[in-house]
Structure formats: structure tokens, C-alpha cells
Amino acid sequence: MKHKIEVNGIKLYAFHGCLEEEARIGGHYVVDVTISTDFSLAAETDDLSKTVDYVAVNAIVKEEMAIRSKLIEHVGQRIFSRIKNEMKGVSELSVKITKISPPINGDVSNVAILIEG
């Protein structure tokens, strides 16, 4: 049996980007996290300590997104590393960061990075 926990659509306002104006005015981001784990014991016992706490996942995302980076690739790697290192029972992990309305020369609704492992 496979188990996954998804924390989707974490909406944040942050100040990432290579342009100075991005550091000053910021932008909208959406983060999605998917965790493969075994939550059989939690399902049987109704015990939060036997699974991945998605409140803690959300907290890690918020903390890392609050630290300015030029690249969302850098922020994504920090989020990925913290979840892998700090949360027990994570066998596979996916972190997606979407930057809404990036300031690029073109009609683009968003750009995104995806880290899986």
C-alpha cells in the first residue's frame, strides 16, 4: 500500500528574485508539497505522532519562503532539505514552487520549479 500526504496551495507573499524591484515589492507564490510515507499506524491508532504533521510542513515552507533568495530554485532546495532532515518517515518528497506573474518580458502567468527525490 502507498501513502501520500499532500499540502497543496500554500499561498505566500515573498521577496525572491534577481531584480532589485522584486526585493522591494515582492510577489505572490504558491507552494505544493507531496510526501510519500507510511501512515498505517496513524490510520489504525488515530495518533498524530505516527505520521507526518502537515502543520509542521506548512511552518517549514513559511519560514524558508520568508528568507530572501535570488532564485526560487535555492528556496526550493532549502525547503526540500529541511523536510527531509527534520521530518521522520519521509521516503519520497516533492516540492513545487510557483511564482505568479513573474517580471519577465512576455505574457506568462507563472513559472515553477519542481524538486523530487
N, C-alpha and C positions, 0 to 999 in steps of 0.2 A: 504494500500500500504506500502511496506517495502522499505527503502532506506539504502544503504550501501555505504560507501566511503572506498576504499582500497588504501593504499600507500604500494606498494609491491617492494621488491628487493632493499631496501636501503642498498647499499654496503658501508662497513666501514672497516677501519683497526683500531684495538683497542688492548688493553693490559690486557685482562682479563684472569684469570686462577690461579690455586693454585701453579703452578710451578714457580720458580724464572725466568727461561728462558722465560716464557710467559710474564712476566713483562718487560723483556728486549727486546725481539724480536717481541712480538705481534703476531697477526694473523688476518685472514680475517673473517668477519662476514656479514650476511645478515639479515635484519630485515623487517618483514612484519606486517603491522597494518591494522586491519579492524574495522571500526566504524559503528555501526547502529545509525541512526539519522533520523530526518525528515527534508528533504531539499525541501519540497514542495514550500515554499515561495521563496527560491533561484531559483528554476526551473521556477517559474512564473515571477519573477522580475529581474532575471539576476544580483542579488545583493550578493556579496561575504559575506557580514556581516550576511546573513540569513542562512549560512551553516558552516560546519566545514572547516577551512582553512588547506588544506593539506601541505602547505608550513610551517605552524606553527607546524604541526605534525612532519614533517621531522626535523625541528630545535630542537624539544624536544628530538627526538631519537638521533641526533648527539651530543647534549650536554650531555645526560646521558651516551652514549657509550664512551665519552671521559674521564669519571671518572672511574678509575680502580676499579675493583671488583674481588674477587677470583672466584665468581660464576656468571654465566650468569642468574641464577635464580634471583639474587639480582638486577642486572641491569634491567632485565625484569620487576620486581616489581616496580622499580623506574619509568620506562617509563610509565607503566600502571597507576600508581598513579598520575603522573603529567598530563597525558592526561585527566583522569577522573576529576581531580580537577581544571584544568586550562581551559578546553575547554567546552563551552556551547553546550547543545543539544546532548551530547553523552549518548545514552540509553544503549548500549551494546558495549563492546570493546574486541578485541582480539589482543594480542601482541605475535609474534613469533620471537625468536632469534635463528639463525642457526650459529653454529661455524664450519667453513670449516676446514677440515683436522686437527682434534684435536690430540694433542700429547698423544695418548693412545696406549697401546700395542695391536695393531691389525690393520687390513686393513679396516678403517672406513672413508667414505668420509665426513661425518658431524655428528654433534649431534645438537639437538634443544630442546628448551623449548617453551611451549605454555601456556599463561595465558589468560583466558577468563572470562568475567563477565559483 
